[in-house]
Each structure stands twice: as C-alpha cells, then as structure tokens.
Amino acid sequence: MNPQAYPYVIELLLGAGAHDAYMVPIIMKKGRPGILLSAMVARTHLEAVVGVLYRETSTIGLRIQQTGRRKLPRRHLEAVTSLGTVKAKAVTRDGREVVTPEYEECKRIASERNIPLLDVMKTLERELREGTGTA
C-alpha cells in the first residue's frame, strides 16, 4: 500500500465512526516491513469501518477482537477566556474536576490570532485550571 494514503485512510476511518485509529511500523514474516493498522470502533459502526478498510487499503483480511472500555465521567462546556469563548472538556478524576480546552479550539485560535499553538494551549490550560476562564 502506498504510504501516502495512510493519513487519508485514518481520516476515513474516523469519519466512518472509529473512536480512534493508528498505525505502527512492524516487521512481518520473512523480515518484511509492514504497518499494523488498528481501529477502535463500537459494534454499531463496525461494518462501515470494515468497508473503509477493504475499499481503501491493500488488506485481504482483518482480525477483529472485542475489548472493554472504561471512561471517566466527563462533560462538555464553553468557557470565556482572555482568548475568547472556547469549547472545553471537564473530566472528573479522583473526585476532582480537570478542565481541558478542545484541541481544535486551540488550533483555531492560533490560526486566527497568529499565535503559536503551544502558547494558546498553555494560556487556556492555565486560565481553565486557575478558574479565570469561567464556564
């Protein structure tokens, strides 16, 4: 498979409902280099993801494993910050709520304001941690 298609395939898998998808370089039988493509998907989206894999990759077979998943309690919110209103995620960990700005929001602000992405992320994380960014 042409490696130039890797990002496209990942994008399609996510669009088909995969929670996440990733590739890892591996050494296969007879010492041949290969790529292990993994997609985590709920049963409700499995057929759509399988369709993408058969249509867009050179694979001739798949291994499907069922696995469990645990998630921390979370909620989505909008916070007013010095960089404007941003979408954020609040996760409860050990009885304490941690609020994190959504990556796409950070990217948008960095692009709109011509500020380095890491500076945007640090600013928003600090304001949300200190409570100066209000929900």
N, CA, C and O atoms as CSV, one atom per row, in Angstrom:
chain,resi,resn,atom,element,x,y,z
A,1,MET,N,N,0.849,-1.180,0.000
A,1,MET,CA,C,0.000,0.000,0.000
A,1,MET,C,C,0.888,1.233,0.000
A,1,MET,O,O,1.891,1.282,0.712
A,2,ASN,N,N,0.527,2.206,-0.781
A,2,ASN,CA,C,1.287,3.446,-0.866
A,2,ASN,C,C,1.166,4.214,0.451
A,2,ASN,O,O,0.055,4.546,0.865
A,3,PRO,N,N,2.285,4.503,1.113
A,3,PRO,CA,C,2.242,5.202,2.405
A,3,PRO,C,C,1.607,6.592,2.333
A,3,PRO,O,O,1.170,7.118,3.356
A,4,GLN,N,N,1.551,7.186,1.155
A,4,GLN,CA,C,0.922,8.497,1.036
A,4,GLN,C,C,-0.563,8.438,1.382
A,4,GLN,O,O,-1.161,9.458,1.723
A,5,ALA,N,N,-1.162,7.250,1.296
A,5,ALA,CA,C,-2.585,7.094,1.591
A,5,ALA,C,C,-2.864,6.928,3.084
A,5,ALA,O,O,-4.025,7.001,3.487
A,6,TYR,N,N,-1.848,6.710,3.919
A,6,TYR,CA,C,-2.068,6.449,5.337
A,6,TYR,C,C,-2.921,7.526,6.019
A,6,TYR,O,O,-3.922,7.186,6.649
A,7,PRO,N,N,-2.560,8.808,5.917
A,7,PRO,CA,C,-3.381,9.823,6.609
A,7,PRO,C,C,-4.824,9.852,6.105
A,7,PRO,O,O,-5.753,10.076,6.881
A,8,TYR,N,N,-5.006,9.628,4.819
A,8,TYR,CA,C,-6.338,9.615,4.224
A,8,TYR,C,C,-7.171,8.489,4.809
A,8,TYR,O,O,-8.340,8.685,5.138
A,9,VAL,N,N,-6.576,7.312,4.940
A,9,VAL,CA,C,-7.287,6.160,5.493
A,9,VAL,C,C,-7.688,6.432,6.941
A,9,VAL,O,O,-8.818,6.146,7.337
A,10,ILE,N,N,-6.781,6.975,7.721
A,10,ILE,CA,C,-7.093,7.303,9.120
A,10,ILE,C,C,-8.275,8.264,9.172
A,10,ILE,O,O,-9.200,8.073,9.963
A,11,GLU,N,N,-8.247,9.283,8.340
A,11,GLU,CA,C,-9.330,10.270,8.281
A,11,GLU,C,C,-10.667,9.595,7.934
A,11,GLU,O,O,-11.692,9.890,8.549
A,12,LEU,N,N,-10.649,8.699,6.957
A,12,LEU,CA,C,-11.872,7.990,6.573
A,12,LEU,C,C,-12.387,7.081,7.693
A,12,LEU,O,O,-13.594,6.988,7.917
A,13,LEU,N,N,-11.474,6.419,8.387
A,13,LEU,CA,C,-11.878,5.547,9.491
A,13,LEU,C,C,-12.564,6.350,10.594
A,13,LEU,O,O,-13.599,5.941,11.121
A,14,LEU,N,N,-11.984,7.482,10.934
A,14,LEU,CA,C,-12.593,8.330,11.953
A,14,LEU,C,C,-13.947,8.843,11.474
A,14,LEU,O,O,-14.896,8.922,12.254
A,15,GLY,N,N,-14.035,9.188,10.201
A,15,GLY,CA,C,-15.292,9.641,9.624
A,15,GLY,C,C,-16.351,8.554,9.582
A,15,GLY,O,O,-17.546,8.847,9.598
A,16,ALA,N,N,-15.916,7.295,9.528
A,16,ALA,CA,C,-16.848,6.165,9.499
A,16,ALA,C,C,-17.311,5.759,10.892
A,16,ALA,O,O,-18.124,4.847,11.043
A,17,GLY,N,N,-16.789,6.443,11.909
A,17,GLY,CA,C,-17.245,6.166,13.269
A,17,GLY,C,C,-16.235,5.548,14.200
A,17,GLY,O,O,-16.575,5.252,15.345
A,18,ALA,N,N,-14.998,5.336,13.759
A,18,ALA,CA,C,-13.979,4.789,14.666
A,18,ALA,C,C,-13.698,5.803,15.770
A,18,ALA,O,O,-13.600,7.002,15.507
A,19,HIS,N,N,-13.567,5.322,17.005
A,19,HIS,CA,C,-13.206,6.204,18.119
A,19,HIS,C,C,-11.785,6.717,17.934
A,19,HIS,O,O,-11.477,7.868,18.243
A,20,ASP,N,N,-10.928,5.844,17.426
A,20,ASP,CA,C,-9.536,6.198,17.172
A,20,ASP,C,C,-8.990,5.207,16.158
A,20,ASP,O,O,-9.519,4.107,15.997
A,21,ALA,N,N,-7.934,5.605,15.482
A,21,ALA,CA,C,-7.250,4.729,14.531
A,21,ALA,C,C,-5.779,5.130,14.525
A,21,ALA,O,O,-5.446,6.309,14.642
A,22,TYR,N,N,-4.914,4.147,14.389
A,22,TYR,CA,C,-3.481,4.438,14.388
A,22,TYR,C,C,-2.730,3.362,13.626
A,22,TYR,O,O,-3.243,2.267,13.393
A,23,MET,N,N,-1.501,3.697,13.240
A,23,MET,CA,C,-0.636,2.763,12.508
A,23,MET,C,C,0.703,2.650,13.231
A,23,MET,O,O,1.233,3.626,13.761
A,24,VAL,N,N,1.233,1.423,13.234
A,24,VAL,CA,C,2.506,1.154,13.887
A,24,VAL,C,C,3.372,0.356,12.922
A,24,VAL,O,O,2.920,-0.649,12.374
A,25,PRO,N,N,4.628,0.795,12.706
A,25,PRO,CA,C,5.506,0.003,11.842
A,25,PRO,C,C,5.900,-1.303,12.543
A,25,PRO,O,O,6.207,-1.311,13.735
A,26,ILE,N,N,5.884,-2.401,11.787
A,26,ILE,CA,C,6.226,-3.718,12.344
A,26,ILE,C,C,7.093,-4.480,11.342
A,26,ILE,O,O,7.173,-4.119,10.167
A,27,ILE,N,N,7.733,-5.528,11.824
A,27,ILE,CA,C,8.458,-6.460,10.956
A,27,ILE,C,C,7.595,-7.715,10.869
A,27,ILE,O,O,7.244,-8.312,11.887
A,28,MET,N,N,7.262,-8.105,9.649
A,28,MET,CA,C,6.370,-9.238,9.422
A,28,MET,C,C,7.174,-10.488,9.080
A,28,MET,O,O,8.400,-10.502,9.196
A,29,LYS,N,N,6.469,-11.536,8.657
A,29,LYS,CA,C,7.147,-12.787,8.328
A,29,LYS,C,C,8.191,-12.538,7.238
A,29,LYS,O,O,8.048,-11.640,6.409
A,30,LYS,N,N,9.223,-13.343,7.263
A,30,LYS,CA,C,10.346,-13.262,6.331
A,30,LYS,C,C,11.072,-11.920,6.416
A,30,LYS,O,O,11.746,-11.508,5.472
A,31,GLY,N,N,10.924,-11.241,7.564
A,31,GLY,CA,C,11.645,-9.994,7.791
A,31,GLY,C,C,11.132,-8.803,6.998
A,31,GLY,O,O,11.832,-7.797,6.876
A,32,ARG,N,N,9.938,-8.897,6.463
A,32,ARG,CA,C,9.397,-7.813,5.644
A,32,ARG,C,C,8.823,-6.705,6.517
A,32,ARG,O,O,8.165,-6.980,7.520
A,33,PRO,N,N,9.069,-5.454,6.137
A,33,PRO,CA,C,8.464,-4.350,6.886
A,33,PRO,C,C,6.966,-4.278,6.582
A,33,PRO,O,O,6.528,-4.595,5.476
A,34,GLY,N,N,6.217,-3.870,7.552
A,34,GLY,CA,C,4.774,-3.729,7.361
A,34,GLY,C,C,4.223,-2.664,8.283
A,34,GLY,O,O,4.952,-2.068,9.076
A,35,ILE,N,N,2.938,-2.434,8.170
A,35,ILE,CA,C,2.238,-1.469,9.010
A,35,ILE,C,C,1.056,-2.181,9.654
A,35,ILE,O,O,0.247,-2.802,8.965
A,36,LEU,N,N,0.960,-2.090,10.963
A,36,LEU,CA,C,-0.191,-2.609,11.686
A,36,LEU,C,C,-1.176,-1.454,11.840
A,36,LEU,O,O,-0.875,-0.459,12.499
A,37,LEU,N,N,-2.340,-1.588,11.234
A,37,LEU,CA,C,-3.385,-0.575,11.306
A,37,LEU,C,C,-4.421,-1.044,12.310
A,37,LEU,O,O,-4.983,-2.129,12.162
A,38,SER,N,N,-4.675,-0.244,13.321
A,38,SER,CA,C,-5.669,-0.578,14.343
A,38,SER,C,C,-6.739,0.494,14.375
A,38,SER,O,O,-6.446,1.684,14.260
A,39,ALA,N,N,-7.979,0.064,14.533
A,39,ALA,CA,C,-9.100,0.994,14.666
A,39,ALA,C,C,-9.960,0.523,15.829
A,39,ALA,O,O,-10.313,-0.653,15.916
A,40,MET,N,N,-10.291,1.437,16.710
A,40,MET,CA,C,-11.182,1.124,17.821
A,40,MET,C,C,-12.561,1.642,17.447
A,40,MET,O,O,-12.741,2.827,17.167
A,41,VAL,N,N,-13.526,0.740,17.446
A,41,VAL,CA,C,-14.848,1.096,16.932
A,41,VAL,C,C,-15.938,0.345,17.685
A,41,VAL,O,O,-15.762,-0.817,18.050
A,42,ALA,N,N,-17.053,1.006,17.912
A,42,ALA,CA,C,-18.218,0.358,18.520
A,42,ALA,C,C,-18.863,-0.562,17.490
A,42,ALA,O,O,-18.724,-0.355,16.284
A,43,ARG,N,N,-19.558,-1.562,17.970
A,43,ARG,CA,C,-20.220,-2.510,17.061
A,43,ARG,C,C,-21.134,-1.811,16.065
A,43,ARG,O,O,-21.275,-2.259,14.927
A,44,THR,N,N,-21.749,-0.724,16.487
A,44,THR,CA,C,-22.698,-0.024,15.618
A,44,THR,C,C,-22.034,0.567,14.374
A,44,THR,O,O,-22.708,0.823,13.376
A,45,HIS,N,N,-20.723,0.786,14.428
A,45,HIS,CA,C,-20.003,1.356,13.284
A,45,HIS,C,C,-19.045,0.362,12.630
A,45,HIS,O,O,-18.310,0.718,11.709
A,46,LEU,N,N,-19.052,-0.882,13.106
A,46,LEU,CA,C,-18.081,-1.871,12.632
A,46,LEU,C,C,-18.148,-2.085,11.124
A,46,LEU,O,O,-17.109,-2.081,10.463
A,47,GLU,N,N,-19.324,-2.268,10.572
A,47,GLU,CA,C,-19.422,-2.558,9.136
A,47,GLU,C,C,-18.939,-1.387,8.289
A,47,GLU,O,O,-18.324,-1.596,7.243
A,48,ALA,N,N,-19.204,-0.177,8.716
A,48,ALA,CA,C,-18.720,0.993,7.970
A,48,ALA,C,C,-17.193,1.047,7.981
A,48,ALA,O,O,-16.575,1.359,6.963
A,49,VAL,N,N,-16.591,0.746,9.120
A,49,VAL,CA,C,-15.133,0.755,9.237
A,49,VAL,C,C,-14.526,-0.376,8.409
A,49,VAL,O,O,-13.527,-0.176,7.718
A,50,VAL,N,N,-15.122,-1.552,8.478
A,50,VAL,CA,C,-14.645,-2.677,7.665
A,50,VAL,C,C,-14.708,-2.305,6.186
A,50,VAL,O,O,-13.783,-2.604,5.430
A,51,GLY,N,N,-15.776,-1.665,5.779
A,51,GLY,CA,C,-15.907,-1.233,4.386
A,51,GLY,C,C,-14.784,-0.311,3.962
A,51,GLY,O,O,-14.242,-0.459,2.866
A,52,VAL,N,N,-14.426,0.637,4.810
A,52,VAL,CA,C,-13.312,1.543,4.506
A,52,VAL,C,C,-12.017,0.750,4.365
A,52,VAL,O,O,-11.245,0.988,3.436
A,53,LEU,N,N,-11.774,-0.182,5.270
A,53,LEU,CA,C,-10.524,-0.944,5.237
A,53,LEU,C,C,-10.392,-1.765,3.955
A,53,LEU,O,O,-9.322,-1.794,3.346
A,54,TYR,N,N,-11.470,-2.430,3.543
A,54,TYR,CA,C,-11.400,-3.227,2.313
A,54,TYR,C,C,-11.341,-2.345,1.061
A,54,TYR,O,O,-10.682,-2.703,0.085
A,55,ARG,N,N,-12.010,-1.218,1.083
A,55,ARG,CA,C,-12.055,-0.359,-0.092
A,55,ARG,C,C,-10.772,0.467,-0.262
A,55,ARG,O,O,-10.322,0.686,-1.386
A,56,GLU,N,N,-10.186,0.923,0.844
A,56,GLU,CA,C,-9.116,1.915,0.764
A,56,GLU,C,C,-7.722,1.397,1.085
A,56,GLU,O,O,-6.747,2.138,0.958
A,57,THR,N,N,-7.606,0.134,1.500
A,57,THR,CA,C,-6.276,-0.408,1.808
A,57,THR,C,C,-6.032,-1.657,0.969
A,57,THR,O,O,-6.918,-2.130,0.258
A,58,SER,N,N,-4.832,-2.171,1.066
A,58,SER,CA,C,-4.474,-3.376,0.310
A,58,SER,C,C,-4.730,-4.653,1.100
A,58,SER,O,O,-4.333,-5.733,0.662
A,59,THR,N,N,-5.380,-4.554,2.247
A,59,THR,CA,C,-5.604,-5.735,3.082
A,59,THR,C,C,-6.530,-6.751,2.400
A,59,THR,O,O,-7.415,-6.396,1.622
A,60,ILE,N,N,-6.291,-8.017,2.721
A,60,ILE,CA,C,-7.184,-9.072,2.234
A,60,ILE,C,C,-7.842,-9.809,3.399
A,60,ILE,O,O,-8.528,-10.813,3.209
A,61,GLY,N,N,-7.617,-9.288,4.611
A,61,GLY,CA,C,-8.232,-9.900,5.784
A,61,GLY,C,C,-8.071,-9.027,7.010
A,61,GLY,O,O,-7.172,-8.190,7.089
A,62,LEU,N,N,-8.955,-9.239,7.957
A,62,LEU,CA,C,-8.953,-8.451,9.190
A,62,LEU,C,C,-9.020,-9.366,10.398
A,62,LEU,O,O,-9.585,-10.458,10.329
A,63,ARG,N,N,-8.449,-8.924,11.496
A,63,ARG,CA,C,-8.627,-9.590,12.783
A,63,ARG,C,C,-9.490,-8.664,13.624
A,63,ARG,O,O,-9.176,-7.484,13.781
A,64,ILE,N,N,-10.565,-9.194,14.157
A,64,ILE,CA,C,-11.480,-8.388,14.958
A,64,ILE,C,C,-11.518,-8.963,16.365
A,64,ILE,O,O,-11.805,-10.144,16.558
A,65,GLN,N,N,-11.225,-8.118,17.342
A,65,GLN,CA,C,-11.220,-8.528,18.737
A,65,GLN,C,C,-12.175,-7.645,19.518
A,65,GLN,O,O,-12.216,-6.430,19.322
A,66,GLN,N,N,-12.943,-8.263,20.407
A,66,GLN,CA,C,-13.787,-7.490,21.299
A,66,GLN,C,C,-12.981,-7.127,22.531
A,66,GLN,O,O,-12.205,-7.933,23.044
A,67,THR,N,N,-13.173,-5.915,22.992
A,67,THR,CA,C,-12.467,-5.461,24.177
A,67,THR,C,C,-13.365,-4.524,24.961
A,67,THR,O,O,-14.313,-3.962,24.413
A,68,GLY,N,N,-13.073,-4.355,26.235
A,68,GLY,CA,C,-13.865,-3.464,27.075
A,68,GLY,C,C,-13.316,-2.056,27.051
A,68,GLY,O,O,-12.215,-1.801,26.561
A,69,ARG,N,N,-14.105,-1.154,27.590
A,69,ARG,CA,C,-13.693,0.242,27.643
A,69,ARG,C,C,-14.247,0.854,28.915
A,69,ARG,O,O,-15.391,0.595,29.290
A,70,ARG,N,N,-13.442,1.659,29.573
A,70,ARG,CA,C,-13.885,2.429,30.737
A,70,ARG,C,C,-13.567,3.893,30.468
A,70,ARG,O,O,-12.516,4.222,29.917
A,71,LYS,N,N,-14.477,4.758,30.859
A,71,LYS,CA,C,-14.282,6.187,30.664
A,71,LYS,C,C,-14.524,6.907,31.983
A,71,LYS,O,O,-15.375,6.511,32.779
A,72,LEU,N,N,-13.766,7.962,32.194
A,72,LEU,CA,C,-14.019,8.819,33.342
A,72,LEU,C,C,-15.257,9.667,33.056
A,72,LEU,O,O,-15.540,9.979,31.900
A,73,PRO,N,N,-15.991,10.040,34.098
A,73,PRO,CA,C,-17.124,10.945,33.884
A,73,PRO,C,C,-16.636,12.247,33.259
A,73,PRO,O,O,-15.609,12.791,33.664
A,74,ARG,N,N,-17.385,12.747,32.259
A,74,ARG,CA,C,-16.973,13.965,31.589
A,74,ARG,C,C,-18.185,14.760,31.163
A,74,ARG,O,O,-19.297,14.240,31.071
A,75,ARG,N,N,-17.944,16.037,30.905
A,75,ARG,CA,C,-18.985,16.894,30.357
A,75,ARG,C,C,-18.323,17.918,29.450
A,75,ARG,O,O,-17.154,18.262,29.621
A,76,HIS,N,N,-19.081,18.392,28.497
A,76,HIS,CA,C,-18.582,19.403,27.574
A,76,HIS,C,C,-19.128,20.750,28.007
A,76,HIS,O,O,-20.268,20.856,28.459
A,77,LEU,N,N,-18.298,21.784,27.864
A,77,LEU,CA,C,-18.719,23.117,28.273
A,77,LEU,C,C,-18.063,24.160,27.385
A,77,LEU,O,O,-17.164,23.859,26.600
A,78,GLU,N,N,-18.532,25.386,27.526
A,78,GLU,CA,C,-17.893,26.524,26.873
A,78,GLU,C,C,-17.385,27.434,27.976
A,78,GLU,O,O,-18.092,27.697,28.949
A,79,ALA,N,N,-16.155,27.915,27.822
A,79,ALA,CA,C,-15.544,28.775,28.823
A,79,ALA,C,C,-15.158,30.104,28.191
A,79,ALA,O,O,-14.680,30.148,27.057
A,80,VAL,N,N,-15.368,31.181,28.929
A,80,VAL,CA,C,-14.964,32.506,28.476
A,80,VAL,C,C,-13.543,32.728,28.976
A,80,VAL,O,O,-13.286,32.650,30.177
A,81,THR,N,N,-12.616,33.005,28.055
A,81,THR,CA,C,-11.204,33.178,28.398
A,81,THR,C,C,-10.692,34.481,27.799
A,81,THR,O,O,-11.419,35.173,27.087
A,82,SER,N,N,-9.457,34.804,28.086
A,82,SER,CA,C,-8.844,36.010,27.517
A,82,SER,C,C,-8.691,35.894,26.003
A,82,SER,O,O,-8.507,36.903,25.322
A,83,LEU,N,N,-8.765,34.686,25.474
A,83,LEU,CA,C,-8.658,34.467,24.031
A,83,LEU,C,C,-10.028,34.240,23.386
A,83,LEU,O,O,-10.115,33.860,22.219
A,84,GLY,N,N,-11.078,34.473,24.142
A,84,GLY,CA,C,-12.424,34.305,23.626
A,84,GLY,C,C,-13.100,33.085,24.229
A,84,GLY,O,O,-12.530,32.397,25.076
A,85,THR,N,N,-14.311,32.829,23.784
A,85,THR,CA,C,-15.065,31.673,24.260
A,85,THR,C,C,-14.541,30.415,23.576
A,85,THR,O,O,-14.410,30.366,22.353
A,86,VAL,N,N,-14.245,29.404,24.381
A,86,VAL,CA,C,-13.706,28.152,23.837
A,86,VAL,C,C,-14.481,26.960,24.362
A,86,VAL,O,O,-14.983,26.968,25.486
A,87,LYS,N,N,-14.569,25.931,23.524
A,87,LYS,CA,C,-15.160,24.668,23.941
A,87,LYS,C,C,-14.110,23.907,24.735
A,87,LYS,O,O,-12.931,23.889,24.379
A,88,ALA,N,N,-14.555,23.282,25.810
A,88,ALA,CA,C,-13.634,22.552,26.677
A,88,ALA,C,C,-14.313,21.282,27.169
A,88,ALA,O,O,-15.519,21.093,27.011
A,89,LYS,N,N,-13.514,20.431,27.759
A,89,LYS,CA,C,-13.998,19.164,28.305
A,89,LYS,C,C,-13.614,19.126,29.775
A,89,LYS,O,O,-12.466,19.392,30.129
A,90,ALA,N,N,-14.567,18.797,30.624
A,90,ALA,CA,C,-14.315,18.649,32.054
A,90,ALA,C,C,-14.377,17.160,32.390
A,90,ALA,O,O,-15.377,16.494,32.121
A,91,VAL,N,N,-13.307,16.651,32.977
A,91,VAL,CA,C,-13.211,15.244,33.351
A,91,VAL,C,C,-13.050,15.168,34.866
A,91,VAL,O,O,-12.260,15.909,35.451
A,92,THR,N,N,-13.798,14.277,35.489
A,92,THR,CA,C,-13.675,14.095,36.930
A,92,THR,C,C,-12.702,12.955,37.198
A,92,THR,O,O,-12.928,11.817,36.787
A,93,ARG,N,N,-11.608,13.283,37.899
A,93,ARG,CA,C,-10.554,12.315,38.195
A,93,ARG,C,C,-10.269,12.378,39.688
A,93,ARG,O,O,-9.896,13.429,40.209
A,94,ASP,N,N,-10.444,11.260,40.374
A,94,ASP,CA,C,-10.223,11.193,41.819
A,94,ASP,C,C,-11.027,12.251,42.563
A,94,ASP,O,O,-10.529,12.865,43.506
A,95,GLY,N,N,-12.276,12.463,42.135
A,95,GLY,CA,C,-13.148,13.417,42.798
A,95,GLY,C,C,-12.859,14.871,42.473
A,95,GLY,O,O,-13.511,15.765,43.013
A,96,ARG,N,N,-11.902,15.119,41.606
A,96,ARG,CA,C,-11.506,16.482,41.237
A,96,ARG,C,C,-11.777,16.688,39.753
A,96,ARG,O,O,-11.464,15.828,38.930
A,97,GLU,N,N,-12.356,17.824,39.421
A,97,GLU,CA,C,-12.657,18.109,38.022
A,97,GLU,C,C,-11.476,18.815,37.353
A,97,GLU,O,O,-10.949,19.800,37.870
A,98,VAL,N,N,-11.073,18.292,36.196
A,98,VAL,CA,C,-9.990,18.872,35.403
A,98,VAL,C,C,-10.594,19.331,34.076
A,98,VAL,O,O,-11.217,18.542,33.366
A,99,VAL,N,N,-10.407,20.611,33.745
A,99,VAL,CA,C,-10.974,21.172,32.520
A,99,VAL,C,C,-9.856,21.393,31.521
A,99,VAL,O,O,-8.831,21.991,31.847
A,100,THR,N,N,-10.056,20.906,30.294
A,100,THR,CA,C,-9.061,20.989,29.236
A,100,THR,C,C,-9.701,21.571,27.983
A,100,THR,O,O,-10.797,21.158,27.603
A,101,PRO,N,N,-9.028,22.531,27.332
A,101,PRO,CA,C,-9.585,23.079,26.090
A,101,PRO,C,C,-9.530,22.037,24.978
A,101,PRO,O,O,-8.611,21.218,24.931
A,102,GLU,N,N,-10.509,22.070,24.092
A,102,GLU,CA,C,-10.512,21.173,22.942
A,102,GLU,C,C,-9.386,21.582,21.996
A,102,GLU,O,O,-9.170,22.769,21.748
A,103,TYR,N,N,-8.678,20.596,21.475
A,103,TYR,CA,C,-7.542,20.853,20.593
A,103,TYR,C,C,-7.931,21.699,19.382
A,103,TYR,O,O,-7.218,22.638,19.027
A,104,GLU,N,N,-9.058,21.372,18.747
A,104,GLU,CA,C,-9.481,22.114,17.553
A,104,GLU,C,C,-9.724,23.587,17.870
A,104,GLU,O,O,-9.507,24.448,17.017
A,105,GLU,N,N,-10.170,23.882,19.081
A,105,GLU,CA,C,-10.365,25.274,19.502
A,105,GLU,C,C,-9.015,25.977,19.606
A,105,GLU,O,O,-8.860,27.115,19.164
A,106,CYS,N,N,-8.042,25.289,20.194
A,106,CYS,CA,C,-6.694,25.856,20.316
A,106,CYS,C,C,-6.113,26.134,18.935
A,106,CYS,O,O,-5.524,27.189,18.698
A,107,LYS,N,N,-6.281,25.195,18.045
A,107,LYS,CA,C,-5.780,25.342,16.674
A,107,LYS,C,C,-6.442,26.531,15.976
A,107,LYS,O,O,-5.776,27.321,15.306
A,108,ARG,N,N,-7.749,26.644,16.141
A,108,ARG,CA,C,-8.495,27.750,15.523
A,108,ARG,C,C,-7.992,29.100,16.027
A,108,ARG,O,O,-7.752,30.010,15.234
A,109,ILE,N,N,-7.835,29.230,17.333
A,109,ILE,CA,C,-7.375,30.496,17.914
A,109,ILE,C,C,-5.962,30.818,17.452
A,109,ILE,O,O,-5.668,31.964,17.110
A,110,ALA,N,N,-5.084,29.820,17.439
A,110,ALA,CA,C,-3.709,30.045,16.987
A,110,ALA,C,C,-3.692,30.571,15.560
A,110,ALA,O,O,-2.942,31.491,15.234
A,111,SER,N,N,-4.516,29.985,14.722
A,111,SER,CA,C,-4.576,30.404,13.322
A,111,SER,C,C,-5.178,31.800,13.176
A,111,SER,O,O,-4.633,32.641,12.462
A,112,GLU,N,N,-6.291,32.044,13.846
A,112,GLU,CA,C,-6.969,33.339,13.736
A,112,GLU,C,C,-6.131,34.490,14.278
A,112,GLU,O,O,-6.138,35.584,13.714
A,113,ARG,N,N,-5.412,34.249,15.364
A,113,ARG,CA,C,-4.659,35.326,16.028
A,113,ARG,C,C,-3.167,35.320,15.710
A,113,ARG,O,O,-2.414,36.170,16.185
A,114,ASN,N,N,-2.751,34.342,14.895
A,114,ASN,CA,C,-1.334,34.225,14.549
A,114,ASN,C,C,-0.455,34.133,15.801
A,114,ASN,O,O,0.550,34.831,15.938
A,115,ILE,N,N,-0.870,33.250,16.700
A,115,ILE,CA,C,-0.156,32.978,17.947
A,115,ILE,C,C,0.316,31.532,17.887
A,115,ILE,O,O,-0.425,30.678,17.398
A,116,PRO,N,N,1.520,31.224,18.364
A,116,PRO,CA,C,1.960,29.821,18.367
A,116,PRO,C,C,0.965,28.925,19.116
A,116,PRO,O,O,0.472,29.285,20.184
A,117,LEU,N,N,0.685,27.771,18.544
A,117,LEU,CA,C,-0.273,26.831,19.113
A,117,LEU,C,C,0.047,26.500,20.566
A,117,LEU,O,O,-0.853,26.483,21.406
A,118,LEU,N,N,1.312,26.238,20.872
A,118,LEU,CA,C,1.672,25.868,22.241
A,118,LEU,C,C,1.400,26.998,23.220
A,118,LEU,O,O,1.036,26.743,24.368
A,119,ASP,N,N,1.570,28.254,22.781
A,119,ASP,CA,C,1.256,29.392,23.644
A,119,ASP,C,C,-0.241,29.458,23.925
A,119,ASP,O,O,-0.653,29.725,25.054
A,120,VAL,N,N,-1.050,29.217,22.905
A,120,VAL,CA,C,-2.510,29.206,23.078
A,120,VAL,C,C,-2.896,28.117,24.071
A,120,VAL,O,O,-3.679,28.358,24.990
A,121,MET,N,N,-2.349,26.927,23.886
A,121,MET,CA,C,-2.694,25.807,24.765
A,121,MET,C,C,-2.305,26.109,26.209
A,121,MET,O,O,-3.090,25.860,27.125
A,122,LYS,N,N,-1.105,26.642,26.422
A,122,LYS,CA,C,-0.648,26.953,27.783
A,122,LYS,C,C,-1.535,28.012,28.427
A,122,LYS,O,O,-1.907,27.886,29.594
A,123,THR,N,N,-1.873,29.047,27.675
A,123,THR,CA,C,-2.721,30.121,28.203
A,123,THR,C,C,-4.077,29.579,28.615
A,123,THR,O,O,-4.544,29.829,29.726
A,124,LEU,N,N,-4.712,28.833,27.709
A,124,LEU,CA,C,-6.042,28.305,28.007
A,124,LEU,C,C,-6.009,27.315,29.157
A,124,LEU,O,O,-6.878,27.352,30.028
A,125,GLU,N,N,-5.031,26.440,29.176
A,125,GLU,CA,C,-4.929,25.462,30.261
A,125,GLU,C,C,-4.752,26.163,31.601
A,125,GLU,O,O,-5.368,25.774,32.593
A,126,ARG,N,N,-3.909,27.200,31.633
A,126,ARG,CA,C,-3.676,27.943,32.873
A,126,ARG,C,C,-4.961,28.622,33.342
A,126,ARG,O,O,-5.334,28.522,34.511
A,127,GLU,N,N,-5.635,29.315,32.419
A,127,GLU,CA,C,-6.861,30.017,32.791
A,127,GLU,C,C,-7.947,29.049,33.256
A,127,GLU,O,O,-8.660,29.337,34.217
A,128,LEU,N,N,-8.078,27.926,32.597
A,128,LEU,CA,C,-9.087,26.957,32.995
A,128,LEU,C,C,-8.733,26.312,34.334
A,128,LEU,O,O,-9.623,26.034,35.137
A,129,ARG,N,N,-7.458,26.074,34.580
A,129,ARG,CA,C,-7.010,25.479,35.855
A,129,ARG,C,C,-7.210,26.458,37.015
A,129,ARG,O,O,-7.634,26.072,38.104
A,130,GLU,N,N,-6.895,27.737,36.758
A,130,GLU,CA,C,-6.991,28.745,37.805
A,130,GLU,C,C,-8.411,29.262,37.991
A,130,GLU,O,O,-8.704,29.971,38.954
A,131,GLY,N,N,-9.287,28.902,37.063
A,131,GLY,CA,C,-10.656,29.365,37.165
A,131,GLY,C,C,-10.876,30.765,36.630
A,131,GLY,O,O,-11.949,31.341,36.813
A,132,THR,N,N,-9.847,31.331,35.956
A,132,THR,CA,C,-10.035,32.659,35.373
A,132,THR,C,C,-10.806,32.576,34.082
A,132,THR,O,O,-11.380,33.570,33.638
A,133,GLY,N,N,-10.830,31.386,33.459
A,133,GLY,CA,C,-11.726,31.124,32.327
A,133,GLY,C,C,-13.010,30.585,32.940
A,133,GLY,O,O,-13.000,29.503,33.526
A,134,THR,N,N,-14.095,31.302,32.819
A,134,THR,CA,C,-15.324,30.898,33.507
A,134,THR,C,C,-16.249,30.160,32.578
A,134,THR,O,O,-16.307,30.446,31.382
A,135,ALA,N,N,-16.968,29.214,33.124
A,135,ALA,CA,C,-17.917,28.417,32.332
A,135,ALA,C,C,-19.243,29.130,32.216
A,135,ALA,O,O,-20.167,28.615,31.586
